[in-house]
Amino acid sequence: MSDDGDATSSPARPTGAALSTLGGLAAAFGAASCCGLPLLLASLGLGSAWLGGLAAFAAPNRVMLLTLGAIGLTVGGLLLWRASRASACAPDSLCAKPAFRGGMIAGLLSGAGLLYLGVAYA
């Protein structure tokens, strides 16, 4: 009986970290879509007219989106850090793969950059 309880709790599942990071990234994208992201895209020579509908929703809800983005990215980073510790991550699990960790770190850094754009250029 104790083997079943140990088997379900021992493997680390990084889905919480991935979902928190994706949620934070989406909220940060929404917060940056009104002002900072169109400016960045225009400076790169890319069109940003497709952001108009999202910006109309995001502008009045910018503070809420910034808060949700910061919380989601923080929780995602903490869960990734916790899952990647040697004692919590099994050698053959998803959290041990360098591609997953690199993608999560890239998502966290992109979200942090979008949050900065949402705060600095509003």
Biopython code that builds the backbone (N, CA, C, O; Angstrom):
import numpy as np
from Bio.PDB.StructureBuilder import StructureBuilder

atoms = [
    (1, "MET", "N", (0.814, -1.195, 0.000)),
    (1, "MET", "CA", (0.000, 0.000, 0.000)),
    (1, "MET", "C", (0.855, 1.256, 0.000)),
    (1, "MET", "O", (0.523, 2.229, -0.676)),
    (2, "SER", "N", (1.944, 1.249, 0.743)),
    (2, "SER", "CA", (2.779, 2.446, 0.798)),
    (2, "SER", "C", (3.529, 2.660, -0.507)),
    (2, "SER", "O", (3.955, 3.779, -0.794)),
    (3, "ASP", "N", (3.702, 1.592, -1.318)),
    (3, "ASP", "CA", (4.365, 1.758, -2.602)),
    (3, "ASP", "C", (3.545, 2.618, -3.547)),
    (3, "ASP", "O", (4.107, 3.405, -4.309)),
    (4, "ASP", "N", (2.199, 2.477, -3.510)),
    (4, "ASP", "CA", (1.357, 3.278, -4.386)),
    (4, "ASP", "C", (1.429, 4.756, -4.012)),
    (4, "ASP", "O", (1.488, 5.606, -4.901)),
    (5, "GLY", "N", (1.426, 5.075, -2.749)),
    (5, "GLY", "CA", (1.513, 6.468, -2.308)),
    (5, "GLY", "C", (2.849, 7.079, -2.645)),
    (5, "GLY", "O", (2.926, 8.252, -3.011)),
    (6, "ASP", "N", (3.922, 6.283, -2.524)),
    (6, "ASP", "CA", (5.244, 6.797, -2.842)),
    (6, "ASP", "C", (5.422, 6.978, -4.347)),
    (6, "ASP", "O", (6.093, 7.911, -4.790)),
    (7, "ALA", "N", (4.818, 6.084, -5.133)),
    (7, "ALA", "CA", (4.999, 6.157, -6.577)),
    (7, "ALA", "C", (4.285, 7.371, -7.167)),
    (7, "ALA", "O", (4.762, 7.946, -8.146)),
    (8, "THR", "N", (3.174, 7.762, -6.600)),
    (8, "THR", "CA", (2.461, 8.907, -7.160)),
    (8, "THR", "C", (3.062, 10.231, -6.732)),
    (8, "THR", "O", (2.888, 11.232, -7.428)),
    (9, "SER", "N", (3.756, 10.267, -5.619)),
    (9, "SER", "CA", (4.300, 11.535, -5.143)),
    (9, "SER", "C", (5.752, 11.751, -5.533)),
    (9, "SER", "O", (6.236, 12.880, -5.443)),
    (10, "SER", "N", (6.470, 10.714, -5.964)),
    (10, "SER", "CA", (7.891, 10.877, -6.221)),
    (10, "SER", "C", (8.226, 11.544, -7.552)),
    (10, "SER", "O", (9.131, 12.378, -7.562)),
    (11, "PRO", "N", (7.564, 11.241, -8.691)),
    (11, "PRO", "CA", (7.989, 11.909, -9.913)),
    (11, "PRO", "C", (7.564, 13.374, -9.948)),
    (11, "PRO", "O", (6.431, 13.717, -9.607)),
    (12, "ALA", "N", (8.480, 14.217, -10.360)),
    (12, "ALA", "CA", (8.185, 15.654, -10.442)),
    (12, "ALA", "C", (7.460, 15.931, -11.746)),
    (12, "ALA", "O", (7.891, 15.483, -12.808)),
    (13, "ARG", "N", (6.353, 16.672, -11.668)),
    (13, "ARG", "CA", (5.575, 17.020, -12.848)),
    (13, "ARG", "C", (5.628, 18.531, -13.037)),
    (13, "ARG", "O", (5.087, 19.279, -12.223)),
    (14, "PRO", "N", (6.270, 18.975, -14.095)),
    (14, "PRO", "CA", (6.460, 20.410, -14.299)),
    (14, "PRO", "C", (5.293, 21.099, -15.002)),
    (14, "PRO", "O", (5.459, 22.203, -15.520)),
    (15, "THR", "N", (4.115, 20.473, -15.033)),
    (15, "THR", "CA", (2.999, 21.099, -15.745)),
    (15, "THR", "C", (2.548, 22.383, -15.061)),
    (15, "THR", "O", (2.134, 23.324, -15.739)),
    (16, "GLY", "N", (2.617, 22.442, -13.742)),
    (16, "GLY", "CA", (2.246, 23.668, -13.031)),
    (16, "GLY", "C", (3.156, 24.820, -13.400)),
    (16, "GLY", "O", (2.692, 25.945, -13.585)),
    (17, "ALA", "N", (4.445, 24.553, -13.509)),
    (17, "ALA", "CA", (5.394, 25.593, -13.899)),
    (17, "ALA", "C", (5.131, 26.063, -15.323)),
    (17, "ALA", "O", (5.191, 27.259, -15.609)),
    (18, "ALA", "N", (4.839, 25.121, -16.212)),
    (18, "ALA", "CA", (4.581, 25.482, -17.609)),
    (18, "ALA", "C", (3.291, 26.295, -17.731)),
    (18, "ALA", "O", (3.255, 27.292, -18.452)),
    (19, "LEU", "N", (2.246, 25.879, -17.040)),
    (19, "LEU", "CA", (0.981, 26.603, -17.118)),
    (19, "LEU", "C", (1.078, 27.991, -16.493)),
    (19, "LEU", "O", (0.527, 28.953, -17.028)),
    (20, "SER", "N", (1.773, 28.097, -15.369)),
    (20, "SER", "CA", (1.951, 29.412, -14.741)),
    (20, "SER", "C", (2.763, 30.341, -15.626)),
    (20, "SER", "O", (2.445, 31.524, -15.748)),
    (21, "THR", "N", (3.805, 29.811, -16.241)),
    (21, "THR", "CA", (4.633, 30.624, -17.124)),
    (21, "THR", "C", (3.845, 31.064, -18.352)),
    (21, "THR", "O", (3.933, 32.223, -18.758)),
    (22, "LEU", "N", (3.077, 30.155, -18.947)),
    (22, "LEU", "CA", (2.279, 30.531, -20.115)),
    (22, "LEU", "C", (1.200, 31.550, -19.761)),
    (22, "LEU", "O", (0.942, 32.474, -20.532)),
    (23, "GLY", "N", (0.578, 31.390, -18.612)),
    (23, "GLY", "CA", (-0.413, 32.371, -18.170)),
    (23, "GLY", "C", (0.203, 33.728, -17.923)),
    (23, "GLY", "O", (-0.355, 34.750, -18.323)),
    (24, "GLY", "N", (1.354, 33.748, -17.267)),
    (24, "GLY", "CA", (2.055, 35.010, -17.033)),
    (24, "GLY", "C", (2.525, 35.653, -18.320)),
    (24, "GLY", "O", (2.485, 36.875, -18.462)),
    (25, "LEU", "N", (2.972, 34.830, -19.260)),
    (25, "LEU", "CA", (3.414, 35.342, -20.558)),
    (25, "LEU", "C", (2.245, 35.935, -21.335)),
    (25, "LEU", "O", (2.393, 36.976, -21.975)),
    (26, "ALA", "N", (1.084, 35.284, -21.286)),
    (26, "ALA", "CA", (-0.101, 35.814, -21.981)),
    (26, "ALA", "C", (-0.564, 37.127, -21.361)),
    (26, "ALA", "O", (-0.916, 38.063, -22.079)),
    (27, "ALA", "N", (-0.565, 37.200, -20.033)),
    (27, "ALA", "CA", (-0.964, 38.445, -19.375)),
    (27, "ALA", "C", (0.037, 39.555, -19.647)),
    (27, "ALA", "O", (-0.358, 40.704, -19.849)),
    (28, "ALA", "N", (1.326, 39.235, -19.657)),
    (28, "ALA", "CA", (2.341, 40.247, -19.959)),
    (28, "ALA", "C", (2.226, 40.718, -21.403)),
    (28, "ALA", "O", (2.421, 41.901, -21.682)),
    (29, "PHE", "N", (1.912, 39.813, -22.324)),
    (29, "PHE", "CA", (1.703, 40.192, -23.720)),
    (29, "PHE", "C", (0.513, 41.129, -23.842)),
    (29, "PHE", "O", (0.564, 42.112, -24.580)),
    (30, "GLY", "N", (-0.553, 40.826, -23.121)),
    (30, "GLY", "CA", (-1.721, 41.704, -23.145)),
    (30, "GLY", "C", (-1.417, 43.082, -22.581)),
    (30, "GLY", "O", (-1.878, 44.088, -23.119)),
    (31, "ALA", "N", (-0.646, 43.134, -21.504)),
    (31, "ALA", "CA", (-0.306, 44.422, -20.897)),
    (31, "ALA", "C", (0.601, 45.247, -21.800)),
    (31, "ALA", "O", (0.501, 46.474, -21.827)),
    (32, "ALA", "N", (1.483, 44.582, -22.538)),
    (32, "ALA", "CA", (2.413, 45.309, -23.408)),
    (32, "ALA", "C", (1.806, 45.648, -24.758)),
    (32, "ALA", "O", (2.385, 46.428, -25.515)),
    (33, "SER", "N", (0.646, 45.074, -25.076)),
    (33, "SER", "CA", (0.090, 45.257, -26.417)),
    (33, "SER", "C", (-0.444, 46.655, -26.670)),
    (33, "SER", "O", (-0.598, 47.052, -27.825)),
    (34, "CYS", "N", (-0.731, 47.413, -25.617)),
    (34, "CYS", "CA", (-1.324, 48.730, -25.865)),
    (34, "CYS", "C", (-0.288, 49.766, -26.263)),
    (34, "CYS", "O", (-0.578, 50.630, -27.090)),
    (35, "CYS", "N", (0.882, 49.708, -25.713)),
    (35, "CYS", "CA", (1.830, 50.797, -25.948)),
    (35, "CYS", "C", (3.232, 50.323, -26.310)),
    (35, "CYS", "O", (3.767, 50.710, -27.349)),
    (36, "GLY", "N", (3.824, 49.500, -25.476)),
    (36, "GLY", "CA", (5.228, 49.139, -25.642)),
    (36, "GLY", "C", (5.485, 48.194, -26.792)),
    (36, "GLY", "O", (6.464, 48.364, -27.519)),
    (37, "LEU", "N", (4.632, 47.199, -26.976)),
    (37, "LEU", "CA", (4.860, 46.211, -28.029)),
    (37, "LEU", "C", (4.717, 46.809, -29.425)),
    (37, "LEU", "O", (5.548, 46.503, -30.281)),
    (38, "PRO", "N", (3.706, 47.652, -29.713)),
    (38, "PRO", "CA", (3.670, 48.281, -31.040)),
    (38, "PRO", "C", (4.897, 49.158, -31.321)),
    (38, "PRO", "O", (5.380, 49.216, -32.451)),
    (39, "LEU", "N", (5.392, 49.833, -30.289)),
    (39, "LEU", "CA", (6.590, 50.655, -30.455)),
    (39, "LEU", "C", (7.798, 49.784, -30.784)),
    (39, "LEU", "O", (8.595, 50.128, -31.656)),
    (40, "LEU", "N", (7.934, 48.664, -30.091)),
    (40, "LEU", "CA", (9.050, 47.755, -30.345)),
    (40, "LEU", "C", (8.949, 47.153, -31.738)),
    (40, "LEU", "O", (9.939, 47.106, -32.468)),
    (41, "LEU", "N", (7.756, 46.693, -32.113)),
    (41, "LEU", "CA", (7.583, 46.100, -33.437)),
    (41, "LEU", "C", (7.819, 47.125, -34.547)),
    (41, "LEU", "O", (8.410, 46.794, -35.575)),
    (42, "ALA", "N", (7.364, 48.364, -34.354)),
    (42, "ALA", "CA", (7.586, 49.410, -35.354)),
    (42, "ALA", "C", (9.067, 49.736, -35.483)),
    (42, "ALA", "O", (9.543, 50.027, -36.581)),
    (43, "SER", "N", (9.795, 49.691, -34.385)),
    (43, "SER", "CA", (11.232, 49.968, -34.462)),
    (43, "SER", "C", (11.978, 48.847, -35.171)),
    (43, "SER", "O", (13.069, 49.061, -35.700)),
    (44, "LEU", "N", (11.398, 47.659, -35.182)),
    (44, "LEU", "CA", (12.002, 46.537, -35.904)),
    (44, "LEU", "C", (11.534, 46.471, -37.355)),
    (44, "LEU", "O", (12.000, 45.628, -38.122)),
    (45, "GLY", "N", (10.613, 47.357, -37.733)),
    (45, "GLY", "CA", (10.115, 47.394, -39.095)),
    (45, "GLY", "C", (8.943, 46.464, -39.347)),
    (45, "GLY", "O", (8.619, 46.167, -40.497)),
    (46, "LEU", "N", (8.304, 46.000, -38.276)),
    (46, "LEU", "CA", (7.166, 45.092, -38.406)),
    (46, "LEU", "C", (5.873, 45.848, -38.130)),
    (46, "LEU", "O", (5.848, 46.784, -37.329)),
    (47, "GLY", "N", (4.810, 45.440, -38.792)),
    (47, "GLY", "CA", (3.517, 46.079, -38.582)),
    (47, "GLY", "C", (2.876, 45.612, -37.281)),
    (47, "GLY", "O", (3.065, 44.474, -36.850)),
    (48, "SER", "N", (2.123, 46.505, -36.670)),
    (48, "SER", "CA", (1.478, 46.156, -35.407)),
    (48, "SER", "C", (-0.004, 46.485, -35.416)),
    (48, "SER", "O", (-0.610, 46.632, -34.354)),
    (49, "ALA", "N", (-0.595, 46.602, -36.591)),
    (49, "ALA", "CA", (-2.018, 46.924, -36.676)),
    (49, "ALA", "C", (-2.883, 45.800, -36.111)),
    (49, "ALA", "O", (-3.987, 46.059, -35.632)),
    (50, "TRP", "N", (-2.409, 44.577, -36.158)),
    (50, "TRP", "CA", (-3.159, 43.439, -35.646)),
    (50, "TRP", "C", (-3.329, 43.483, -34.132)),
    (50, "TRP", "O", (-4.142, 42.737, -33.587)),
    (51, "LEU", "N", (-2.587, 44.335, -33.448)),
    (51, "LEU", "CA", (-2.712, 44.465, -32.002)),
    (51, "LEU", "C", (-3.834, 45.405, -31.586)),
    (51, "LEU", "O", (-4.091, 45.555, -30.391)),
    (52, "GLY", "N", (-4.509, 46.043, -32.539)),
    (52, "GLY", "CA", (-5.520, 47.050, -32.218)),
    (52, "GLY", "C", (-6.653, 46.528, -31.354)),
    (52, "GLY", "O", (-7.022, 47.169, -30.369)),
    (53, "GLY", "N", (-7.213, 45.376, -31.703)),
    (53, "GLY", "CA", (-8.321, 44.821, -30.917)),
    (53, "GLY", "C", (-7.892, 44.412, -29.527)),
    (53, "GLY", "O", (-8.617, 44.631, -28.556)),
    (54, "LEU", "N", (-6.718, 43.819, -29.428)),
    (54, "LEU", "CA", (-6.205, 43.419, -28.117)),
    (54, "LEU", "C", (-5.855, 44.638, -27.276)),
    (54, "LEU", "O", (-6.058, 44.636, -26.062)),
    (55, "ALA", "N", (-5.338, 45.666, -27.907)),
    (55, "ALA", "CA", (-4.976, 46.881, -27.171)),
    (55, "ALA", "C", (-6.207, 47.592, -26.633)),
    (55, "ALA", "O", (-6.152, 48.202, -25.566)),
    (56, "ALA", "N", (-7.321, 47.522, -27.361)),
    (56, "ALA", "CA", (-8.554, 48.153, -26.881)),
    (56, "ALA", "C", (-9.051, 47.491, -25.597)),
    (56, "ALA", "O", (-9.608, 48.161, -24.729)),
    (57, "PHE", "N", (-8.851, 46.185, -25.476)),
    (57, "PHE", "CA", (-9.218, 45.496, -24.239)),
    (57, "PHE", "C", (-8.170, 45.708, -23.153)),
    (57, "PHE", "O", (-8.514, 45.877, -21.983)),
    (58, "ALA", "N", (-6.897, 45.700, -23.533)),
    (58, "ALA", "CA", (-5.817, 45.711, -22.550)),
    (58, "ALA", "C", (-5.602, 47.064, -21.890)),
    (58, "ALA", "O", (-5.199, 47.119, -20.728)),
    (59, "ALA", "N", (-5.856, 48.138, -22.588)),
    (59, "ALA", "CA", (-5.565, 49.458, -22.031)),
    (59, "ALA", "C", (-6.311, 49.734, -20.724)),
    (59, "ALA", "O", (-5.675, 50.171, -19.765)),
    (60, "PRO", "N", (-7.632, 49.503, -20.633)),
    (60, "PRO", "CA", (-8.294, 49.769, -19.355)),
    (60, "PRO", "C", (-7.963, 48.738, -18.272)),
    (60, "PRO", "O", (-8.134, 49.013, -17.085)),
    (61, "ASN", "N", (-7.495, 47.564, -18.672)),
    (61, "ASN", "CA", (-7.195, 46.489, -17.715)),
    (61, "ASN", "C", (-5.697, 46.287, -17.530)),
    (61, "ASN", "O", (-5.263, 45.208, -17.127)),
    (62, "ARG", "N", (-4.914, 47.300, -17.817)),
    (62, "ARG", "CA", (-3.455, 47.160, -17.803)),
    (62, "ARG", "C", (-2.905, 46.793, -16.429)),
    (62, "ARG", "O", (-2.013, 45.951, -16.334)),
    (63, "VAL", "N", (-3.413, 47.401, -15.374)),
    (63, "VAL", "CA", (-2.896, 47.120, -14.025)),
    (63, "VAL", "C", (-3.193, 45.669, -13.642)),
    (63, "VAL", "O", (-2.341, 44.986, -13.074)),
    (64, "MET", "N", (-4.400, 45.205, -13.954)),
    (64, "MET", "CA", (-4.743, 43.819, -13.653)),
    (64, "MET", "C", (-3.864, 42.856, -14.450)),
    (64, "MET", "O", (-3.408, 41.848, -13.911)),
    (65, "LEU", "N", (-3.624, 43.158, -15.730)),
    (65, "LEU", "CA", (-2.784, 42.287, -16.547)),
    (65, "LEU", "C", (-1.336, 42.289, -16.072)),
    (65, "LEU", "O", (-0.680, 41.248, -16.079)),
    (66, "LEU", "N", (-0.837, 43.444, -15.662)),
    (66, "LEU", "CA", (0.523, 43.502, -15.125)),
    (66, "LEU", "C", (0.644, 42.695, -13.846)),
    (66, "LEU", "O", (1.640, 42.002, -13.639)),
    (67, "THR", "N", (-0.368, 42.782, -12.984)),
    (67, "THR", "CA", (-0.345, 42.030, -11.728)),
    (67, "THR", "C", (-0.415, 40.533, -11.996)),
    (67, "THR", "O", (0.358, 39.762, -11.428)),
    (68, "LEU", "N", (-1.339, 40.120, -12.860)),
    (68, "LEU", "CA", (-1.461, 38.699, -13.191)),
    (68, "LEU", "C", (-0.202, 38.177, -13.880)),
    (68, "LEU", "O", (0.224, 37.050, -13.628)),
    (69, "GLY", "N", (0.387, 38.989, -14.741)),
    (69, "GLY", "CA", (1.621, 38.590, -15.406)),
    (69, "GLY", "C", (2.771, 38.403, -14.434)),
    (69, "GLY", "O", (3.513, 37.425, -14.525)),
    (70, "ALA", "N", (2.919, 39.333, -13.508)),
    (70, "ALA", "CA", (3.996, 39.226, -12.518)),
    (70, "ALA", "C", (3.791, 38.021, -11.613)),
    (70, "ALA", "O", (4.747, 37.310, -11.300)),
    (71, "ILE", "N", (2.554, 37.785, -11.190)),
    (71, "ILE", "CA", (2.277, 36.631, -10.333)),
    (71, "ILE", "C", (2.514, 35.331, -11.093)),
    (71, "ILE", "O", (3.146, 34.413, -10.568)),
    (72, "GLY", "N", (2.013, 35.245, -12.324)),
    (72, "GLY", "CA", (2.185, 34.022, -13.109)),
    (72, "GLY", "C", (3.639, 33.709, -13.401)),
    (72, "GLY", "O", (4.059, 32.556, -13.301)),
    (73, "LEU", "N", (4.409, 34.719, -13.762)),
    (73, "LEU", "CA", (5.824, 34.491, -14.051)),
    (73, "LEU", "C", (6.614, 34.144, -12.795)),
    (73, "LEU", "O", (7.525, 33.318, -12.842)),
    (74, "THR", "N", (6.270, 34.767, -11.679)),
    (74, "THR", "CA", (6.956, 34.446, -10.419)),
    (74, "THR", "C", (6.656, 33.025, -9.982)),
    (74, "THR", "O", (7.564, 32.280, -9.611)),
    (75, "VAL", "N", (5.395, 32.648, -10.023)),
    (75, "VAL", "CA", (5.023, 31.285, -9.635)),
    (75, "VAL", "C", (5.640, 30.267, -10.584)),
    (75, "VAL", "O", (6.130, 29.228, -10.143)),
    (76, "GLY", "N", (5.622, 30.556, -11.889)),
    (76, "GLY", "CA", (6.243, 29.651, -12.850)),
    (76, "GLY", "C", (7.736, 29.482, -12.612)),
    (76, "GLY", "O", (8.258, 28.370, -12.688)),
    (77, "GLY", "N", (8.420, 30.574, -12.325)),
    (77, "GLY", "CA", (9.852, 30.494, -12.031)),
    (77, "GLY", "C", (10.144, 29.725, -10.757)),
    (77, "GLY", "O", (11.083, 28.930, -10.710)),
    (78, "LEU", "N", (9.348, 29.954, -9.728)),
    (78, "LEU", "CA", (9.550, 29.226, -8.477)),
    (78, "LEU", "C", (9.260, 27.733, -8.630)),
    (78, "LEU", "O", (9.989, 26.899, -8.093)),
    (79, "LEU", "N", (8.195, 27.399, -9.362)),
    (79, "LEU", "CA", (7.888, 25.987, -9.580)),
    (79, "LEU", "C", (8.943, 25.307, -10.442)),
    (79, "LEU", "O", (9.277, 24.146, -10.206)),
    (80, "LEU", "N", (9.472, 26.011, -11.438)),
    (80, "LEU", "CA", (10.546, 25.451, -12.253)),
    (80, "LEU", "C", (11.793, 25.230, -11.416)),
    (80, "LEU", "O", (12.448, 24.194, -11.532)),
    (81, "TRP", "N", (12.121, 26.191, -10.581)),
    (81, "TRP", "CA", (13.296, 26.043, -9.719)),
    (81, "TRP", "C", (13.119, 24.868, -8.766)),
    (81, "TRP", "O", (14.041, 24.078, -8.567)),
    (82, "ARG", "N", (11.927, 24.757, -8.176)),
    (82, "ARG", "CA", (11.658, 23.673, -7.234)),
    (82, "ARG", "C", (11.691, 22.307, -7.923)),
    (82, "ARG", "O", (12.202, 21.339, -7.360)),
    (83, "ALA", "N", (11.147, 22.229, -9.142)),
    (83, "ALA", "CA", (11.130, 20.955, -9.860)),
    (83, "ALA", "C", (12.501, 20.574, -10.385)),
    (83, "ALA", "O", (12.766, 19.391, -10.600)),
    (84, "SER", "N", (13.374, 21.537, -10.595)),
    (84, "SER", "CA", (14.676, 21.233, -11.172)),
    (84, "SER", "C", (15.731, 20.857, -10.142)),
    (84, "SER", "O", (16.843, 20.465, -10.498)),
    (85, "ARG", "N", (15.385, 20.976, -8.872)),
    (85, "ARG", "CA", (16.350, 20.555, -7.860)),
    (85, "ARG", "C", (16.628, 19.073, -8.020)),
    (85, "ARG", "O", (15.761, 18.321, -8.465)),
    (86, "ALA", "N", (17.807, 18.658, -7.669)),
    (86, "ALA", "CA", (18.229, 17.274, -7.879)),
    (86, "ALA", "C", (17.345, 16.282, -7.129)),
    (86, "ALA", "O", (17.101, 15.183, -7.628)),
    (87, "SER", "N", (16.868, 16.638, -5.962)),
    (87, "SER", "CA", (16.062, 15.702, -5.181)),
    (87, "SER", "C", (14.626, 15.618, -5.681)),
    (87, "SER", "O", (13.932, 14.650, -5.368)),
    (88, "ALA", "N", (14.158, 16.600, -6.447)),
    (88, "ALA", "CA", (12.765, 16.613, -6.878)),
    (88, "ALA", "C", (12.583, 16.176, -8.318)),
    (88, "ALA", "O", (11.459, 15.864, -8.711)),
    (89, "CYS", "N", (13.624, 16.139, -9.115)),
    (89, "CYS", "CA", (13.504, 15.855, -10.540)),
    (89, "CYS", "C", (14.136, 14.511, -10.863)),
    (89, "CYS", "O", (15.343, 14.334, -10.704)),
    (90, "ALA", "N", (13.323, 13.564, -11.317)),
    (90, "ALA", "CA", (13.831, 12.248, -11.702)),
    (90, "ALA", "C", (14.671, 12.385, -12.972)),
    (90, "ALA", "O", (14.405, 13.267, -13.789)),
    (91, "PRO", "N", (15.676, 11.530, -13.151)),
    (91, "PRO", "CA", (16.571, 11.672, -14.307)),
    (91, "PRO", "C", (15.876, 11.564, -15.666)),
    (91, "PRO", "O", (16.333, 12.185, -16.625)),
    (92, "ASP", "N", (14.794, 10.801, -15.780)),
    (92, "ASP", "CA", (14.139, 10.627, -17.072)),
    (92, "ASP", "C", (12.853, 11.444, -17.217)),
    (92, "ASP", "O", (12.097, 11.230, -18.165)),
    (93, "SER", "N", (12.599, 12.357, -16.313)),
    (93, "SER", "CA", (11.360, 13.140, -16.365)),
    (93, "SER", "C", (11.527, 14.354, -17.274)),
    (93, "SER", "O", (12.630, 14.673, -17.718)),
    (94, "LEU", "N", (10.414, 15.015, -17.537)),
    (94, "LEU", "CA", (10.407, 16.172, -18.428)),
    (94, "LEU", "C", (11.233, 17.324, -17.877)),
    (94, "LEU", "O", (11.886, 18.037, -18.639)),
    (95, "CYS", "N", (11.213, 17.514, -16.563)),
    (95, "CYS", "CA", (11.936, 18.654, -15.992)),
    (95, "CYS", "C", (13.447, 18.482, -16.062)),
    (95, "CYS", "O", (14.183, 19.449, -15.869)),
    (96, "ALA", "N", (13.926, 17.264, -16.334)),
    (96, "ALA", "CA", (15.365, 17.039, -16.438)),
    (96, "ALA", "C", (15.890, 17.330, -17.837)),
    (96, "ALA", "O", (17.103, 17.415, -18.031)),
    (97, "LYS", "N", (15.015, 17.482, -18.801)),
    (97, "LYS", "CA", (15.448, 17.697, -20.185)),
    (97, "LYS", "C", (15.892, 19.148, -20.385)),
    (97, "LYS", "O", (15.172, 20.073, -20.008)),
    (98, "PRO", "N", (17.067, 19.351, -20.972)),
    (98, "PRO", "CA", (17.568, 20.716, -21.176)),
    (98, "PRO", "C", (16.688, 21.554, -22.102)),
    (98, "PRO", "O", (16.592, 22.768, -21.924)),
    (99, "ALA", "N", (16.047, 20.925, -23.085)),
    (99, "ALA", "CA", (15.195, 21.687, -24.002)),
    (99, "ALA", "C", (13.987, 22.262, -23.267)),
    (99, "ALA", "O", (13.589, 23.396, -23.531)),
    (100, "PHE", "N", (13.404, 21.499, -22.354)),
    (100, "PHE", "CA", (12.259, 21.992, -21.590)),
    (100, "PHE", "C", (12.682, 23.131, -20.678)),
    (100, "PHE", "O", (12.018, 24.165, -20.613)),
    (101, "ARG", "N", (13.782, 22.937, -19.978)),
    (101, "ARG", "CA", (14.266, 23.986, -19.070)),
    (101, "ARG", "C", (14.637, 25.249, -19.842)),
    (101, "ARG", "O", (14.340, 26.357, -19.395)),
    (102, "GLY", "N", (15.280, 25.093, -20.989)),
    (102, "GLY", "CA", (15.641, 26.253, -21.806)),
    (102, "GLY", "C", (14.417, 26.990, -22.324)),
    (102, "GLY", "O", (14.386, 28.220, -22.342)),
    (103, "GLY", "N", (13.412, 26.238, -22.743)),
    (103, "GLY", "CA", (12.174, 26.863, -23.210)),
    (103, "GLY", "C", (11.454, 27.599, -22.100)),
    (103, "GLY", "O", (10.920, 28.687, -22.316)),
    (104, "MET", "N", (11.435, 27.015, -20.916)),
    (104, "MET", "CA", (10.793, 27.666, -19.780)),
    (104, "MET", "C", (11.541, 28.940, -19.384)),
    (104, "MET", "O", (10.920, 29.961, -19.087)),
    (105, "ILE", "N", (12.856, 28.878, -19.380)),
    (105, "ILE", "CA", (13.647, 30.058, -19.030)),
    (105, "ILE", "C", (13.466, 31.146, -20.095)),
    (105, "ILE", "O", (13.370, 32.328, -19.764)),
    (106, "ALA", "N", (13.420, 30.749, -21.372)),
    (106, "ALA", "CA", (13.171, 31.729, -22.440)),
    (106, "ALA", "C", (11.786, 32.356, -22.286)),
    (106, "ALA", "O", (11.627, 33.557, -22.502)),
    (107, "GLY", "N", (10.797, 31.567, -21.920)),
    (107, "GLY", "CA", (9.454, 32.100, -21.694)),
    (107, "GLY", "C", (9.413, 33.059, -20.518)),
    (107, "GLY", "O", (8.754, 34.097, -20.580)),
    (108, "LEU", "N", (10.114, 32.715, -19.449)),
    (108, "LEU", "CA", (10.155, 33.595, -18.281)),
    (108, "LEU", "C", (10.852, 34.919, -18.608)),
    (108, "LEU", "O", (10.396, 35.983, -18.189)),
    (109, "LEU", "N", (11.938, 34.853, -19.346)),
    (109, "LEU", "CA", (12.652, 36.080, -19.711)),
    (109, "LEU", "C", (11.845, 36.927, -20.697)),
    (109, "LEU", "O", (11.833, 38.154, -20.599)),
    (110, "SER", "N", (11.173, 36.270, -21.646)),
    (110, "SER", "CA", (10.314, 37.012, -22.577)),
    (110, "SER", "C", (9.173, 37.690, -21.836)),
    (110, "SER", "O", (8.837, 38.839, -22.121)),
    (111, "GLY", "N", (8.583, 36.986, -20.895)),
    (111, "GLY", "CA", (7.507, 37.566, -20.097)),
    (111, "GLY", "C", (7.987, 38.745, -19.274)),
    (111, "GLY", "O", (7.279, 39.744, -19.141)),
    (112, "ALA", "N", (9.187, 38.635, -18.721)),
    (112, "ALA", "CA", (9.735, 39.751, -17.954)),
    (112, "ALA", "C", (9.983, 40.958, -18.854)),
    (112, "ALA", "O", (9.742, 42.095, -18.449)),
    (113, "GLY", "N", (10.462, 40.717, -20.067)),
    (113, "GLY", "CA", (10.652, 41.815, -21.014)),
    (113, "GLY", "C", (9.338, 42.462, -21.418)),
    (113, "GLY", "O", (9.260, 43.684, -21.542)),
    (114, "LEU", "N", (8.297, 41.649, -21.626)),
    (114, "LEU", "CA", (6.984, 42.197, -21.963)),
    (114, "LEU", "C", (6.390, 42.976, -20.795)),
    (114, "LEU", "O", (5.736, 43.999, -20.996)),
    (115, "LEU", "N", (6.614, 42.497, -19.584)),
    (115, "LEU", "CA", (6.147, 43.249, -18.417)),
    (115, "LEU", "C", (6.837, 44.602, -18.340)),
    (115, "LEU", "O", (6.208, 45.611, -18.019)),
    (116, "TYR", "N", (8.129, 44.619, -18.634)),
    (116, "TYR", "CA", (8.848, 45.895, -18.646)),
    (116, "TYR", "C", (8.258, 46.829, -19.692)),
    (116, "TYR", "O", (8.051, 48.010, -19.414)),
    (117, "LEU", "N", (7.982, 46.318, -20.894)),
    (117, "LEU", "CA", (7.377, 47.156, -21.929)),
    (117, "LEU", "C", (6.014, 47.670, -21.509)),
    (117, "LEU", "O", (5.648, 48.803, -21.823)),
    (118, "GLY", "N", (5.255, 46.835, -20.794)),
    (118, "GLY", "CA", (3.946, 47.256, -20.336)),
    (118, "GLY", "C", (3.997, 48.353, -19.281)),
    (118, "GLY", "O", (3.092, 49.184, -19.203)),
    (119, "VAL", "N", (5.040, 48.361, -18.477)),
    (119, "VAL", "CA", (5.180, 49.376, -17.429)),
    (119, "VAL", "C", (5.856, 50.629, -17.978)),
    (119, "VAL", "O", (5.408, 51.742, -17.702)),
    (120, "ALA", "N", (6.915, 50.463, -18.740)),
    (120, "ALA", "CA", (7.725, 51.608, -19.144)),
    (120, "ALA", "C", (7.059, 52.484, -20.204)),
    (120, "ALA", "O", (7.250, 53.701, -20.203)),
    (121, "TYR", "N", (6.294, 51.893, -21.092)),
    (121, "TYR", "CA", (5.757, 52.660, -22.219)),
    (121, "TYR", "C", (4.243, 52.833, -22.154)),
    (121, "TYR", "O", (3.581, 52.916, -23.188)),
    (122, "ALA", "N", (3.708, 52.887, -20.971)),
    (122, "ALA", "CA", (2.247, 53.052, -20.847)),
    (122, "ALA", "C", (1.878, 54.492, -20.633)),
    (122, "ALA", "O", (0.696, 54.814, -20.508)),
]
sb = StructureBuilder()
sb.init_structure("model")
sb.init_model(0)
sb.init_chain("A")
sb.init_seg("    ")
for serial, (resi, resn, name, xyz) in enumerate(atoms, 1):
    if name == "N":
        sb.init_residue(resn, " ", resi, " ")
    sb.init_atom(name, np.array(xyz, "f"), 0.0, 1.0, " ", f" {name:<3s}", serial, name[0])
structure = sb.get_structure()
